[in-house]
């Protein structure tokens, strides 16, 4: 009887060790951003519409504007081409970026906003936007549909 219990204890200890190994391996690959102490860490949004590759309009959990209209949300860390670009090549890239954002939002179960602040010069919310666990800014940069942008001088297209 005690031999059976010791076998179960060994199996249990082994499972616990395997759990912690898996946890620490996958934790390093966690795509979520580091919390910024100057911002609200996390909320969710119900997207109303996509304006372009770096701006969406949504109803944000915890934010209740007086007019009850969706608020503008600027995707932190990127600049995408503008929809009204004069260059046909830039306009096409802007349309691709918008379509990709629409596609990601449509297939996402939840749109997450991290490091939310009101620092945008046009009165929009500024946030790191995730569609489920996909970083929207990172995805757009990888597909060459947006450039890195920190709020200073806009990058040349």
C-alpha positions, -999 to 999 in steps of 0.1 A, spaced: 0 0 0 28 25 9 46 16 -23 15 25 -43 12 58 -25 49 66 -31 44 59 -68 15 83 -69 35 109 -51 64 105 -76 40 108 -105 24 139 -89 58 155 -83 68 148 -119 36 164 -133 42 195 -112 77 198 -125 65 194 -161 38 220 -155 64 246 -142 88 238 -171 60 244 -197 48 275 -178 82 292 -178 90 282 -214 57 297 -227 58 327 -204 89 339 -222 70 339 -255 40 358 -240 33 386 -266 17 410 -241 34 443 -235 50 453 -202 27 475 -181 34 513 -182 27 527 -148 15 560 -163 -14 542 -182 -44 521 -175 -30 485 -179 -59 467 -196 -95 470 -209 -115 457 -238 -133 473 -267 -162 466 -290 -151 480 -323 -176 500 -343 -155 507 -374 -119 509 -387 -109 543 -400 -74 532 -413 -45 510 -404 -37 528 -371 -71 542 -360 -103 524 -349 -135 537 -334 -149 516 -305 -169 515 -273 -143 510 -246 -152 492 -214 -150 516 -185 -151 547 -207 -185 564 -209 -185 595 -232 -215 618 -227 -226 614 -263 -223 576 -261 -205 576 -295 -176 553 -302 -142 569 -293 -112 571 -316 -83 548 -306 -49 553 -320 -28 521 -322 4 528 -302 38 525 -318 29 527 -355 20 550 -384 1 536 -413 -5 554 -446 -35 577 -447 -67 567 -466 -67 601 -483 -31 597 -496 -25 614 -530 -1 587 -542 -20 557 -557 7 533 -543 2 548 -508 -35 548 -511 -34 511 -521 -12 503 -491 -36 523 -468 -65 502 -481 -45 470 -475 -37 480 -439 -73 489 -432 -86 457 -447 -61 436 -426 -72 454 -394 -108 448 -403 -101 412 -409 -82 407 -376 -109 425 -356 -137 405 -372 -121 371 -365 -110 381 -329 -131 370 -300 -119 400 -280 -102 432 -288 -78 441 -259 -64 475 -252 -32 477 -231 -13 507 -217 -43 529 -224 -37 567 -222 -52 599 -235 -20 613 -249 -30 616 -285 -29 651 -299 -63 646 -317 -82 636 -286 -81 599 -293 -72 571 -268 -37 558 -273 -33 521 -267 -15 489 -276 -42 469 -294 -44 432 -294 -69 411 -314 -71 381 -290 -33 375 -286 -21 391 -318 -4 425 -315 -19 446 -343 10 471 -345 36 443 -347 16 424 -374 12 456 -395 49 464 -393 59 428 -402 37 430 -433 52 464 -442 18 481 -439 29 504 -411 61 520 -398 74 524 -363 62 557 -348 66 572 -313 45 603 -316 73 626 -328 81 633 -364 61 610 -388 81 586 -409 84 592 -446 64 569 -468 
